[in-house]
């Protein structure tokens, strides 16, 4: 049997001895975080440079120029003629780019679905007024809807054409 006097005293680790490895781990995590931040910044800058270097396309440039030359209707004015101009512009672009699909013959939801299949980012399928508004006797849109539709078509032309 072991006597109490024969037991060795308990040795507690020095509280300072565990700190330097912990400090090393904290520094390693900080370094890893900084590397991730720098990689993300590099990726963002690279993508921005690639977007700036997008080659000029005469069809896209002329379509954007024509889109921005259209006079937007005011909230109290009929929007039918403007909607008809937008629709005709999109039809001409698709007839030039996709003659094999005969997309210029599409109408209604089929037409909007075709546009969305080429550029889902624009979300033109939710703008049924684009295909129906030109045929309504008194189609009026508020300023927000006019700007949103204009921006959606701008996105479609920029990303698609």
C-alpha positions as CSV (number, residue, x, y, z in Angstrom):
1,X,0.0,0.0,0.0
2,X,1.2,3.5,-0.9
3,X,1.6,6.0,1.8
4,X,0.6,9.6,1.4
5,X,4.2,10.6,2.1
6,X,5.3,8.5,-0.9
7,X,3.1,10.3,-3.4
8,X,4.8,12.9,-5.6
9,X,3.4,16.4,-5.6
10,X,1.1,17.4,-8.4
11,X,2.9,19.4,-11.1
12,X,0.7,22.0,-12.6
13,X,1.7,23.3,-16.0
14,X,3.0,26.8,-16.1
15,X,0.1,29.0,-17.4
16,X,2.5,30.9,-19.6
17,X,3.8,27.8,-21.3
18,X,0.6,27.2,-23.3
19,X,0.3,30.8,-24.5
20,X,3.0,30.9,-27.2
21,X,1.5,28.0,-29.2
22,X,-1.9,29.5,-28.9
23,X,-0.5,32.8,-30.1
24,X,1.0,31.0,-33.1
25,X,-2.4,29.5,-33.9
26,X,-4.1,32.9,-33.7
27,X,-1.4,34.4,-35.9
28,X,-1.9,31.6,-38.4
29,X,-5.6,32.1,-38.5
30,X,-5.1,35.9,-39.0
31,X,-2.7,35.2,-41.8
32,X,-5.2,32.8,-43.4
33,X,-8.0,35.4,-43.1
34,X,-5.8,38.1,-44.8
35,X,-4.9,35.7,-47.6
36,X,-8.6,35.1,-48.2
37,X,-9.4,38.8,-48.2
38,X,-6.5,39.5,-50.7
39,X,-7.6,36.7,-53.0
40,X,-11.2,38.0,-53.0
41,X,-9.9,41.5,-53.8
42,X,-7.7,40.2,-56.6
43,X,-10.6,38.3,-58.1
44,X,-12.9,41.3,-57.9
45,X,-10.2,43.5,-59.7
46,X,-9.6,40.8,-62.3
47,X,-13.3,40.6,-63.1
48,X,-13.6,44.4,-63.3
49,X,-10.7,44.5,-65.8
50,X,-12.4,41.7,-67.9
51,X,-15.6,43.7,-68.0
52,X,-13.8,46.8,-69.1
53,X,-12.1,44.8,-71.8
54,X,-15.3,43.6,-73.4
55,X,-14.8,43.9,-77.1
56,X,-16.9,46.5,-78.9
57,X,-19.8,45.0,-80.9
58,X,-21.4,47.3,-83.5
59,X,-24.7,45.6,-83.2
60,X,-24.8,45.9,-79.5
61,X,-23.6,49.5,-79.6
62,X,-26.1,50.6,-82.2
63,X,-28.9,48.8,-80.3
64,X,-28.0,50.5,-77.1
65,X,-27.8,53.8,-78.9
66,X,-31.2,53.3,-80.4
67,X,-32.7,52.2,-77.1
68,X,-31.4,55.3,-75.4
69,X,-32.7,57.5,-78.2
70,X,-36.3,56.5,-77.6
71,X,-38.4,59.1,-75.8
72,X,-39.8,57.5,-72.6
73,X,-43.4,58.4,-71.9
74,X,-44.3,60.3,-68.8
75,X,-46.6,58.7,-66.2
76,X,-49.7,60.5,-67.6
77,X,-48.9,59.7,-71.3
78,X,-49.9,56.6,-73.2
79,X,-47.0,54.1,-73.3
80,X,-48.2,52.1,-76.3
81,X,-45.9,53.7,-78.9
82,X,-42.9,53.4,-76.7
83,X,-43.6,49.8,-76.0
84,X,-44.0,49.1,-79.7
85,X,-40.6,50.7,-80.4
86,X,-39.0,48.5,-77.7
87,X,-40.6,45.4,-79.1
88,X,-39.6,46.2,-82.6
89,X,-36.0,46.8,-81.5
90,X,-35.8,43.4,-79.8
91,X,-37.4,41.7,-82.8
92,X,-34.8,43.2,-85.1
93,X,-32.0,42.2,-82.9
94,X,-33.3,38.6,-82.6
95,X,-34.0,38.4,-86.3
96,X,-30.3,39.4,-87.0
97,X,-28.8,37.2,-84.3
98,X,-31.1,34.1,-84.5
99,X,-32.5,33.8,-88.0
100,X,-32.7,30.0,-87.6
101,X,-35.2,30.3,-84.8
102,X,-37.6,32.7,-86.6
103,X,-38.0,34.4,-83.3
104,X,-39.4,37.5,-85.0
105,X,-42.6,35.5,-85.6
106,X,-43.1,34.8,-81.9
107,X,-45.6,36.7,-79.9
108,X,-47.0,36.9,-76.3
109,X,-45.6,34.6,-73.7
110,X,-43.6,32.7,-76.3
111,X,-41.8,35.8,-77.3
112,X,-41.0,36.8,-73.7
113,X,-39.9,33.2,-72.9
114,X,-37.6,33.3,-75.9
115,X,-36.0,36.5,-74.7
116,X,-35.6,35.1,-71.2
117,X,-34.0,31.9,-72.6
118,X,-31.3,34.1,-74.2
119,X,-30.7,36.3,-71.1
120,X,-32.5,35.3,-67.9
121,X,-30.7,38.1,-65.9
122,X,-33.0,40.7,-67.6
123,X,-36.2,39.0,-66.4
124,X,-38.3,40.2,-69.4
125,X,-40.9,37.4,-68.9
126,X,-42.5,39.4,-66.1
127,X,-43.1,42.3,-68.5
128,X,-46.2,41.1,-70.3
129,X,-47.1,44.7,-70.9
130,X,-44.2,44.8,-73.4
131,X,-46.2,42.6,-75.8
132,X,-49.7,43.6,-74.8
133,X,-49.3,47.3,-74.1
134,X,-49.0,48.4,-77.7
135,X,-52.4,46.9,-78.4
136,X,-54.2,48.4,-75.5
137,X,-56.2,51.6,-76.2
138,X,-54.8,53.5,-73.2
139,X,-51.8,51.8,-71.7
140,X,-50.2,53.9,-69.0
141,X,-47.2,53.0,-66.8
142,X,-45.9,54.8,-63.8
143,X,-42.3,56.2,-63.8
144,X,-40.9,53.4,-61.8
145,X,-42.2,50.7,-64.2
146,X,-41.0,52.7,-67.2
147,X,-37.5,52.9,-65.7
148,X,-37.5,49.2,-64.7
149,X,-38.5,48.1,-68.1
150,X,-36.0,50.3,-69.8
151,X,-33.2,49.0,-67.5
152,X,-34.3,45.3,-68.1
153,X,-34.0,45.8,-71.9
154,X,-30.7,47.6,-71.4
155,X,-29.4,44.6,-69.4
156,X,-30.8,42.2,-72.1
157,X,-28.9,44.0,-74.8
158,X,-25.7,44.4,-72.9
159,X,-25.5,40.8,-71.7
160,X,-26.9,39.1,-74.7
161,X,-26.0,40.9,-77.9
